[in-house]
């Protein structure tokens, strides 16, 4: 069940989009190719195992037959010995004299060996010192080995006899006598190990004599170990018989394992080579073929220069190839299983696996003969992991950058803001973000697989949209702190600077100026990945880019809208509250507002992107108009026929118009494209308010009807509030307006300014 779930997840990962269904034939052929490769490997493996099993069964049968024959022959010999003892007169005496003679000869030989032991050991030490001076050739290696073998056999025989003797009091004396032998053996083993570790350089230096001497020693030790192993097996299986045949107990008594040391040296030499390229691999993973050039040079040297110098039964080239291949497999898998592996290193390994088999083919090795697979047939899995590594890297980068921005924004850190070549405010991390996205896109493109790039780009789309949402939420949360009447205005100006910088960032993401050869971040991002993805993905990507582009526009506009709302909540809180109250007639509230507007525009027109100036001016106008109309609900708002409210309305409008009309003539607003007539047209709504306030009661319903037809989203709650400010308000007038509202049908259209007046 788990395998089925895993396969389903893999298919879902490969078929992410409807257009991915076109990949099914390719995926099918790829899976069939892999299945054929696996089947081939299984057939070869099964054939080899079958041959091994058959050979093993044959060997067991032959061994059993030989054992039975030996057993029968031993029984015959034992019978003949018993009969011979009865046939020969005085046989016990003869046998006793023979044993005494044999023991005497052995004692005499052992005495001679022990007496000459130190002298022979010194001769060997002298030869070792000579070889120390010529470690690359070691001309005395064979003589030293032969002499040491004899001395080790002498020691083993002596120690074996003393252990079997009834008196073991001299055992410690013998141990002390032979103690120097271990040091000389260790000395020889160092020379032997050095030669084994330098075997490849010896081949490359064409030092055939040294190689042959080494091979002879290893072959002789291999034979000796086989004898010892056979003796140990015989003593274990046929203890009674072995105890009666003392002659088979002669020779070496312990396994010395020089063949195993030789194989371990091959492995250690290659492992040291692999360890030496670790830093190079981390710095330049795309040059793994260069870093591992020695690998194939070694195998080539073995094939051409060592095979003829070693015993054929060793199959030395296959032995080297198997050891090297296993080490390569382990080294690559170690890196692939490292949870901290980076995308470039993973890609380097993925690309290397294919090159590896091509290079091994030149050495006459097929993939089926090299087991296990050098990266365990994990190409598809690794491609997905590679994509996920990049996606993870993108998510981590975006999270770190936003955390940095958030900390700087909340603390109002002015050092986190910068200006571009035009003097516009900008955040410092924006360029870094797009640079990181480009680098990760190139990393994905290096895989040579469109599906990897597409998966990474999809993740980038999600990350960018998430960043837009996070910025909007954070802007709203921070600006809300200043909207309370009791809020501390400290840090307000820095917040407004940040809002301008955030708005500018969004425009720089989408602002293309092809005439000046200036491309936006989003366009450059699009061009980076277009050549790396499939043609069908382009349609999906274009739709996502449009969503992102709209999101940048919305966030930029939202930042300016919030910027303007702060002005009204903080700067104009008391001024707006005086509109349409008795104090309104004697104060110049509208003039104070436009003067403040002028100050803000003077401060920010040069640091705000020119395309946002229109939005700033329109937002100032709309926010002022909405606040002006909404002031009808101010406490104390009342219009009496004796009050000159009509003239006051006119004075406020002229003041506002004078300010907005003057903007087009200002030098710092030369790039402003919004027309004053557009603003003036919106302010015409004030005329309907004045007419509702100054008309006779019986004509109010008619004025409302015209108002409603012009502004379909006019709210009845606001109309009622406006009517209640009339000095002569009564329920009949309100009912007449509501009746007219029920009779008037208007079609819905685009939102008007009255849609914002609640």
C-alpha positions in Angstrom: 0.0 0.0 0.0 2.9 2.4 0.8 4.5 1.6 -2.5 1.2 2.5 -4.3 0.9 5.7 -2.4 4.6 6.6 -3.2 4.0 5.9 -6.9 0.8 8.1 -6.9 2.8 10.9 -5.3 5.5 10.6 -7.9 3.0 10.7 -10.8 1.2 13.7 -9.2 4.6 15.4 -9.0 5.4 14.7 -12.6 1.9 15.6 -14.0 1.4 19.0 -12.3 -0.4 20.7 -15.1 -2.9 19.5 -17.8 -0.3 20.1 -20.5 2.0 17.7 -18.7 -0.2 14.9 -20.1 1.7 15.2 -23.3 4.8 14.0 -21.4 3.2 10.6 -20.8 4.7 9.0 -24.0 8.1 10.3 -23.0 7.7 9.1 -19.4 6.4 5.7 -20.6 9.5 5.3 -22.8 11.8 6.4 -20.0 10.3 3.9 -17.6 10.4 1.1 -20.1 14.1 1.9 -20.7 14.7 1.8 -17.0 12.7 -1.4 -16.7 14.7 -3.0 -19.5 17.9 -2.0 -17.8 16.8 -3.5 -14.5 15.6 -6.7 -16.2 19.0 -7.0 -17.9 20.8 -6.5 -14.6 18.5 -9.1 -13.0 19.1 -11.6 -15.8 22.9 -11.2 -15.5 22.7 -11.3 -11.7 20.5 -14.4 -11.8 22.8 -16.1 -14.3 25.9 -15.3 -12.2 24.2 -16.6 -9.0 23.0 -19.7 -10.8 26.6 -20.4 -12.0 27.9 -19.7 -8.5 25.3 -22.0 -6.9 26.0 -24.8 -9.5 29.7 -24.5 -9.0 29.3 -24.5 -5.2 27.1 -27.6 -5.3 29.7 -29.3 -7.6 32.5 -28.3 -5.2 30.6 -29.6 -2.2 30.0 -33.0 -4.0 33.6 -33.2 -5.0 34.8 -32.2 -1.5 32.5 -34.9 0.0 33.8 -37.5 -2.3 37.4 -36.5 -1.6 36.8 -36.5 2.2 35.2 -40.0 1.9 38.2 -41.2 -0.1 40.7 -39.7 2.5 38.7 -41.3 5.3 38.8 -44.7 3.6 42.5 -44.3 2.9 43.2 -43.3 6.5 41.3 -46.4 7.7 43.4 -48.5 5.4 46.6 -46.9 6.7 45.5 -47.4 10.3 44.7 -51.0 9.6 48.0 -51.6 7.9 49.9 -49.9 10.8 48.2 -52.2 13.2 48.9 -55.3 11.1 52.5 -54.2 10.5 53.1 -53.9 14.3 52.0 -57.6 14.6 54.0 -58.7 11.5 57.4 -57.1 12.5 59.1 -58.6 15.4 60.4 -56.0 18.0 58.3 -53.3 16.3 57.7 -51.4 19.5 61.4 -51.1 20.1 62.1 -50.1 16.5 59.3 -47.5 16.7 60.6 -46.1 20.0 64.2 -45.8 18.6 62.7 -44.1 15.5 60.8 -41.6 17.6 63.8 -40.8 19.7 65.9 -40.2 16.6 63.3 -38.0 15.1 62.8 -36.0 18.3 66.6 -35.7 18.6 66.8 -34.3 15.0 64.0 -31.8 15.7 65.6 -30.7 19.0 68.9 -30.3 17.3 67.3 -28.3 14.4 65.3 -26.1 16.9 68.4 -25.5 19.0 70.3 -24.4 15.9 67.4 -22.1 14.8 67.1 -20.5 18.2 70.8 -19.9 18.5 71.0 -18.3 15.1 67.7 -16.4 15.5 69.3 -13.1 16.7 71.9 -13.1 14.0 69.4 -13.7 11.2 67.1 -11.1 12.7 70.0 -8.5 12.6 70.7 -9.4 9.0 67.1 -8.7 8.1 67.2 -5.4 10.0 70.2 -4.4 8.0 68.3 -5.2 4.7 65.4 -3.1 5.9 67.7 -0.2 6.6 69.0 -0.5 3.1 65.5 -0.5 1.7 64.7 2.6 3.8 67.2 4.4 1.6 65.5 3.2 -1.6 61.8 2.9 -0.6 60.6 3.2 -4.2 62.4 0.1 -5.3 63.0 -1.9 -2.1 65.5 -4.4 -3.8 65.7 -6.6 -0.7 61.9 -7.0 -0.3 61.9 -10.7 -1.4 64.9 -11.7 0.8 63.4 -9.9 3.8 60.1 -11.6 3.3 61.7 -15.0 2.9 63.9 -14.5 6.0 61.0 -13.2 8.1 58.8 -16.2 7.0 61.4 -18.6 8.3 61.8 -16.8 11.6 58.1 -16.5 12.1 57.7 -20.3 11.4 60.6 -20.9 13.9 58.8 -18.9 16.6 55.4 -20.4 15.9 56.9 -23.9 16.1 58.8 -23.2 19.3 55.8 -21.6 21.0 53.6 -24.5 19.9 56.0 -27.1 21.3 56.4 -25.3 24.6 52.6 -25.1 25.0 52.3 -28.8 24.3 55.1 -29.7 26.7 54.4 -30.8 30.2 56.7 -28.1 31.6 55.8 -24.6 30.5 58.2 -22.8 32.8 60.4 -21.6 29.8 57.5 -20.1 27.9 58.2 -16.5 29.2 61.9 -16.9 28.3 61.0 -17.8 24.7 58.6 -14.9 24.5 61.4 -12.5 25.6 63.7 -14.2 23.1 61.4 -13.7 20.2 60.0 -10.3 21.2 62.2 -8.3 18.7 60.7 -10.2 15.8 57.4 -8.3 16.1 59.1 -5.0 15.7 60.9 -6.2 12.6 57.6 -7.7 11.2 56.0 -4.3 11.8 58.9 -2.6 10.0 58.5 -5.0 7.1 54.7 -4.4 7.1 55.3 -0.7 6.8 57.5 -1.3 3.7 54.9 -3.7 2.3 52.1 -1.2 3.0 54.1 1.6 1.4 54.6 -0.5 -1.7 50.9 -1.4 -1.9 49.9 2.3 -1.5 52.3 3.3 -4.3 51.3 0.5 -6.6 49.6 2.9 -9.2 52.6 5.2 -9.2 54.9 2.2 -9.6 52.9 1.1 -12.7 53.0 4.6 -14.1 56.7 4.7 -13.5 57.1 1.3 -15.2 58.7 -0.2 -12.1 57.9 -3.7 -13.1 60.5 -5.4 -10.8 58.9 -3.9 -7.7 55.4 -4.9 -8.7 56.5 -8.5 -9.5 58.3 -8.8 -6.1 55.2 -7.5 -4.4 52.9 -9.9 -6.3 55.2 -12.9 -5.4 55.1 -12.0 -1.7 51.3 -11.7 -1.8 50.8 -14.9 -3.7 53.1 -16.8 -1.4 51.3 -15.5 1.7 47.9 -16.3 0.1 49.0 -19.9 -0.3 50.3 -20.0 3.3 47.0 -18.6 4.6 45.1 -21.3 2.6 47.2 -24.0 4.3 46.6 -22.5 7.7 42.9 -22.3 7.1 42.8 -25.9 5.8 44.8 -27.0 8.9 42.5 -25.1 11.2 39.4 -26.6 9.5 41.0 -30.1 9.7 41.8 -29.8 13.4 38.3 -28.6 14.1 36.6 -31.3 12.1 38.9 -34.2 12.6 40.5 -33.5 16.0 41.2 -37.1 16.9 42.8 -38.0 13.6 44.8 -34.8 13.5 46.2 -35.5 16.9 47.5 -38.8 15.8 49.2 -37.3 12.6 51.6 -34.7 14.1 53.3 -34.2 10.8 50.4 -32.2 9.4 50.9 -29.6 12.1 54.1 -28.2 10.7 54.5 -24.8 9.1 52.6 -21.5 9.8 50.1 -21.5 12.6 48.3 -18.2 12.1 46.6 -16.3 9.2 48.7 -13.4 8.2 46.3 -11.8 5.8 48.7 -10.1 3.4 46.2 -10.5 0.5 43.6 -8.7 2.5 46.0 -6.0 3.4 46.8 -5.6 -0.2 43.1 -5.2 -1.1 42.6 -2.8 1.8 45.6 -0.7 0.5 43.9 -0.4 -2.9 40.8 0.8 -1.2 42.6 3.2 1.1 44.7 4.7 -1.8 41.5 5.4 -3.8 39.7 6.7 -0.7 42.5 9.2 0.0 42.2 10.4 -3.6 38.4 10.9 -3.2 38.9 12.7 0.1 41.4 15.1 -1.5 38.9 16.4 -4.0 36.2 17.3 -1.4 37.0 21.0 -1.4 37.3 21.1 -5.2 34.0 19.5 -5.5 32.3 21.9 -3.2 33.8 24.9 -5.0 33.3 23.7 -8.6 30.7 20.8 -8.6 30.2 21.2 -12.4 33.9 20.2 -13.0 33.6 16.8 -11.3 35.0 15.1 -14.5 38.1 17.1 -14.1 38.4 16.4 -10.4 38.0 12.6 -11.0 40.4 12.3 -13.9 42.8 10.3 -11.7 40.1 7.7 -11.2 40.1 6.5 -14.8 43.8 7.1 -15.2 44.4 4.6 -12.3 42.1 1.9 -13.9 43.7 2.4 -17.3 47.2 2.0 -15.7 46.0 -1.2 -14.1 44.6 -2.6 -17.3 47.6 -1.8 -19.4 50.5 -2.1 -16.9 49.5 -4.4 -14.1 47.5 -7.3 -15.5 50.5 -9.0 -17.0 52.5 -8.7 -13.8 49.9 -10.3 -11.4 48.6 -13.9 -11.2 45.7 -14.4 -13.6 43.6 -15.9 -11.0 43.5 -12.6 -9.2 41.7 -10.9 -12.1 43.4 -7.8 -10.9 41.7 -5.4 -13.3 38.2 -6.6 -12.2 39.3 -6.4 -8.6 40.5 -2.8 -9.0 37.4 -1.8 -11.0 35.0 -3.4 -8.4 36.8 -1.6 -5.5 36.9 1.7 -7.3 33.3 1.5 -8.4 32.1 0.7 -4.9 34.0 3.6 -3.5 32.6 5.9 -6.2 29.1 4.7 -5.4 29.6 5.2 -1.6 31.2 8.7 -2.1 28.3 9.9 -4.4 25.6 8.4 -2.2 27.2 10.0 0.9 26.8 13.4 -0.7 23.3 12.7 -2.1 22.1 11.7 1.4 23.6 14.7 3.0 20.6 16.8 4.2 22.6 20.0 3.7 23.6 19.3 0.1 23.2 22.3 -2.2 21.6 22.4 -5.7 24.9 22.8 -7.6 26.5 19.8 -5.9 23.4 17.6 -6.5 23.3 18.7 -10.2 27.0 18.0 -10.6 26.4 14.4 -9.3 23.4 13.9 -11.5 25.3 14.9 -14.6 28.4 13.0 -13.6 26.6 9.6 -13.4 26.0 9.6 -17.1 29.5 10.6 -17.9 30.8 8.0 -15.5 29.3 5.1 -17.4 30.6 6.5 -20.7 34.1 6.6 -19.4 33.8 3.1 -17.9 32.6 1.9 -21.2 35.9 3.0 -22.7 37.5 0.6 -20.2 35.3 -2.2 -21.5 32.9 -2.2 -18.6 29.1 -2.2 -19.3 26.6 -0.8 -16.8 25.3 -4.3 -16.0 28.8 -5.4 -14.9 29.1 -2.5 -12.5 27.0 -3.2 -9.5 25.4 -1.5 -7.6 24.4 1.4 -9.9 26.7 4.3 -9.1 23.8 6.4 -7.8 21.3 3.6 -7.2 19.2 4.4 -10.2 17.9 7.5 -8.5 18.0 9.9 -11.4 14.3 10.7 -11.5 14.2 11.0 -7.7 17.3 13.2 -7.7 15.8 15.5 -10.3 12.8 16.0 -8.1 15.0 16.4 -5.1 17.1 18.9 -7.1 14.0 20.9 -7.9 12.9 20.8 -4.3 16.3 21.9 -3.1 16.0 25.0 -5.3 12.4 25.6 -4.2 13.5 25.2 -0.6 16.3 27.6 -1.2 14.0 30.2 -2.8 11.5 29.9 0.1 14.3 30.3 2.7 15.7 33.3 0.9 12.3 35.0 0.6 11.6 34.3 4.2 14.9 35.7 5.4 14.5 38.8 3.2 11.0 39.5 4.4 12.0 39.0 8.0 14.8 41.6 7.5 12.3 44.0 5.8 9.7 43.4 8.5 12.2 44.1 11.3 13.4 47.3 9.6 9.9 48.4 8.8 8.5 47.9 12.2 11.5 49.6 13.8 11.3 52.4 11.2 15.0 52.0 10.4 16.0 54.8 8.0 19.2 53.0 7.0 17.1 50.3 5.4 15.9 52.7 2.7 17.9 53.8 -0.3 17.5 56.0 -3.4 18.0 54.9 -7.0 19.7 56.9 -9.8 16.5 59.1 -10.1 16.4 59.9 -6.4 13.3 57.7 -5.7 13.1 56.0 -2.3 13.7 52.3 -2.5 14.1 49.4 0.0 17.6 47.9 -0.1 16.5 44.3 -0.4 14.5 44.5 -3.6 17.5 44.2 -5.9 18.9 41.3 -3.8 15.6 39.4 -4.1 15.4 39.6 -7.9 19.1 38.7 -8.1 18.5 35.6 -6.0 15.6 34.6 -8.2 17.7 34.9 -11.3 20.5 32.8 -9.8 18.1 30.1 -8.7 16.4 30.1 -12.2 19.9 29.5 -13.8 20.5 26.7 -11.3 17.3 25.1 -12.4 18.2 25.6 -16.0 21.5 23.9 -15.6 19.6 20.6 -15.1 18.6 20.7 -18.7 15.1 19.7 -17.8 12.1 21.9 -18.5 10.0 20.2 -15.8 12.5 21.2 -13.2 12.6 24.8 -14.3 8.8 24.9 -14.5 8.4 23.6 -11.0 10.9 26.1 -9.7 9.2 29.0 -11.5 5.8 28.0 -10.2 7.3 28.1 -6.7 8.7 31.6 -7.4 5.3 32.8 -8.6 3.8 31.6 -5.3 6.6 33.2 -3.3 6.2 36.5 -5.0 2.4 36.6 -4.6 2.8 35.6 -0.9 5.3 38.5 -0.5 2.8 41.0 -2.0 0.1 39.8 0.5 2.5 39.9 3.4 3.5 43.5 2.6 -0.1 44.6 2.3 -1.0 43.0 5.6 2.0 44.5 7.4 1.3 48.0 5.9 -2.3 47.8 7.2 -1.2 46.7 10.7 1.4 49.4 11.1 -0.7 52.3 9.8 -3.6 51.2 12.0 -1.5 52.2 15.0 -1.7 55.9 14.0 -5.5 56.0 13.2 -6.6 56.2 16.9 -7.2 59.8 18.2 -4.9 59.1 21.1 -2.1 57.6 18.9 1.5 58.9 19.4 2.6 60.5 16.1 6.3 59.7 16.7 7.7 57.8 13.7 4.9 58.9 11.4 7.2 60.6 8.9 9.5 57.5 8.7 6.4 55.3 8.2 5.3 57.6 5.3 8.9 57.4 3.8 8.6 53.6 4.0 5.2 53.7 2.3 6.6 55.7 -0.6 9.6 53.3 -0.9 7.3 50.3 -0.9 5.1 51.9 -3.6 8.2 52.7 -5.7 9.5 49.1 -5.3 6.3 47.8 -6.9 6.6 50.2 -9.9 10.2 49.3 -10.5 9.1 45.6 -10.7 6.9 46.3 -13.7 8.1 49.6 -15.2 9.5 49.0 -18.7 11.1 51.8 -20.7 12.1 50.2 -23.9 13.1 53.5 -25.5 15.7 54.0 -22.9 16.6 50.3 -22.9 15.5 49.9 -19.3 13.6 46.7 -18.4 11.7 46.0 -15.3 12.6 43.3 -12.9 9.6 41.2 -13.9 10.4 41.4 -17.6 14.0 40.4 -17.0 12.8 37.6 -14.9 10.5 36.5 -17.7 13.3 36.5 -20.3 15.5 34.5 -18.0 13.2 31.5 -17.8 11.4 31.6 -21.2 14.1 29.8 -23.1 14.3 27.1 -20.3 10.7 26.0 -20.3 8.4 24.2 -22.7 6.3 26.2 -25.2 3.1 25.0 -23.6 4.2 26.3 -20.2 4.6 29.8 -21.6 0.8 30.3 -21.7 0.5 29.4 -18.1 3.5 31.6 -17.1 2.1 34.6 -19.0 -1.2 34.3 -17.0 0.8 34.1 -13.7 2.9 37.1 -14.8 -0.2 39.1 -15.4 -1.5 38.3 -11.9 1.8 39.3 -10.5 1.8 42.5 -12.5 -1.7 43.4 -11.3 -0.5 42.5 -7.7 2.4 45.0 -8.0 0.1 47.7 -9.2 -2.4 47.0 -6.5 0.2 47.0 -3.7 1.8 50.2 -5.0 -1.7 51.9 -5.2 -2.6 50.6 -1.8 0.6 52.0 -0.3 -0.2 55.5 -1.7 -3.9 55.2 -0.5 -2.7 54.3 3.0 -0.2 57.2 2.8 -3.0 59.6 2.0 -5.4 58.2 4.6 -2.7 58.8 7.3 -2.6 62.5 6.3 -6.3 62.8 6.9 -6.4 60.7 10.1 -3.4 62.5 11.7 -3.1 66.0 10.1 -6.8 66.8 9.4 -8.6 65.1 12.3 -9.7 68.4 13.9 -10.1 70.3 10.7 -12.5 67.8 9.1 -14.6 67.7 12.3 -15.3 71.5 11.9 -16.9 71.2 8.5 -20.6 72.3 8.3 -20.6 73.3 11.9 -21.1 76.9 13.0 -17.3 77.2 13.3 -17.0 76.3 9.6 -18.2 79.7 8.5 -15.5 81.6 10.2 -12.5 79.3 9.7 -10.5 78.5 6.6 -10.3 74.8 6.9 -10.1 74.0 3.2 -7.2 76.4 2.9 -5.3 74.7 5.7 -5.9 71.4 4.0 -4.6 72.5 0.6 -1.6 74.2 2.3 -0.7 70.9 4.0 -1.2 69.1 0.6 1.3 71.5 -0.9 3.8 70.8 1.8 3.5 67.0 1.3 3.8 67.3 -2.4 6.9 69.5 -2.1 8.5 66.9 0.2 7.7 63.8 -1.7 7.3 64.7 -5.4 11.1 64.2 -6.0 11.3 60.9 -4.2 8.1 59.3 -5.5 8.1 57.5 -8.8 6.7 59.8 -11.5 4.0 57.3 -12.5 2.7 57.4 -8.9 2.3 61.2 -8.8 -1.1 60.9 -10.7 -2.3 58.3 -8.1 -1.1 60.5 -5.2 -3.0 63.6 -6.6 -6.1 61.6 -7.4 -6.1 60.0 -4.0 -5.7 63.3 -2.3 -8.6 64.7 -4.3 -10.8 61.7 -3.7 -10.0 61.4 0.0 -10.7 65.1 0.5 -14.0 64.9 -1.4 -15.1 61.8 0.5 -14.2 63.4 3.8 -15.9 66.7 2.8 -19.2 64.9 1.9 -19.0 62.6 4.9 -18.7 65.6 7.2 -22.4 66.0 6.8 -22.5 63.7 9.8 -20.3 65.9 11.9 -21.6 66.7 15.4 -23.3 70.1 15.2 -23.7 70.2 11.4 -26.7 72.3 10.5 -27.8 74.4 7.5 -30.0 77.4 8.1 -31.5 79.5 5.4 -30.2 82.5 7.1 -26.6 81.2 7.0 -24.4 81.9 3.9 -23.7 78.2 3.4 -24.0 78.4 -0.4 -21.2 81.0 -0.6 -19.1 79.0 1.9 -19.5 75.8 -0.3 -18.4 77.9 -3.3 -15.4 79.3 -1.4 -14.2 75.8 -0.4 -14.5 74.5 -3.9 -12.6 77.5 -5.4 -9.9 76.9 -2.8 -9.6 73.2 -3.7 -9.8 73.9 -7.4 -7.1 76.6 -7.2 -4.7 74.1 -5.6 -5.3 71.2 -7.9 -5.2 73.4 -11.0 -1.9 74.9 -9.9 -0.2 71.5 -9.8 0.1 71.3 -13.6 2.1 74.5 -13.6 4.6 73.4 -10.9 8.1 72.4 -12.0 8.4 69.5 -9.6 5.1 68.1 -11.0 6.1 68.4 -14.7 5.5 64.6 -15.2 2.0 64.8 -13.7 -0.5 63.6 -16.4 -3.8 63.8 -14.5 -5.9 66.6 -15.9 -7.5 69.2 -13.6 -10.8 68.7 -15.5 -10.9 65.1 -14.4 -10.7 66.2 -10.8 -13.2 69.1 -11.3 -15.7 66.6 -12.8 -15.6 64.5 -9.7 -16.2 67.6 -7.5 -19.4 68.4 -9.3 -21.1 66.0 -6.9 -20.9 68.9 -4.3 -23.4 70.8 -6.4 -26.1 68.1 -5.9 -25.5 68.4 -2.1 -25.9 72.1 -2.2 -29.1 71.8 -4.3 -30.5 69.3 -1.8 -29.9 71.7 1.0 -31.1 74.9 -0.6 -34.2 73.6 -2.6 -37.7 73.9 -1.3 -39.0 70.9 0.5 -41.4 69.9 -2.3 -38.5 70.0 -4.9 -36.0 67.9 -2.8 -37.4 64.6 -4.2 -36.8 65.8 -7.8 -33.2 66.9 -6.9 -32.7 63.4 -5.4 -33.9 61.7 -8.6 -31.4 63.6 -10.7 -28.7 62.9 -8.2 -29.5 59.2 -8.2 -29.5 59.0 -12.0 -26.1 60.6 -12.1 -24.6 58.6 -9.3 -26.2 55.1 -9.2 -24.4 54.1 -6.0 -25.7 57.0 -4.0 -26.5 55.7 -0.4 -29.9 56.5 1.1 -28.4 56.6 4.6 -26.1 59.5 3.5 -29.1 61.3 1.8 -31.1 61.0 5.0 -28.2 62.4 7.0 -27.9 65.3 4.6 -31.6 66.1 4.8 -31.6 66.0 8.6 -29.1 68.9 8.5 -31.7 71.2 6.9 -33.3 73.6 9.3 -36.8 72.7 8.0 -36.4 68.9 7.9 -39.5 66.9 8.5 -40.6 63.3 8.0 -42.8 64.1 5.0 -39.8 65.3 3.0 -37.8 62.2 3.9 -40.8 59.9 2.9 -41.1 61.7 -0.4 -37.5 61.1 -1.2 -37.8 57.4 -0.2 -40.9 57.1 -2.4 -39.0 58.6 -5.3 -36.1 56.2 -4.6 -38.5 53.3 -5.0 -39.8 54.7 -8.3 -36.4 55.4 -9.7 -34.6 52.7 -11.6 -31.0 53.1 -12.5 -28.5 50.7 -14.1 -25.4 49.7 -12.2 -22.2 51.0 -13.7 -18.6 51.7 -12.6 -18.2 52.8 -9.0 -18.6 56.6 -8.6 -17.3 58.8 -5.8 -20.6 58.4 -4.0 -19.9 54.7 -3.6 -17.1 55.7 -1.1 -19.5 57.9 0.9 -21.4 55.9 3.3 
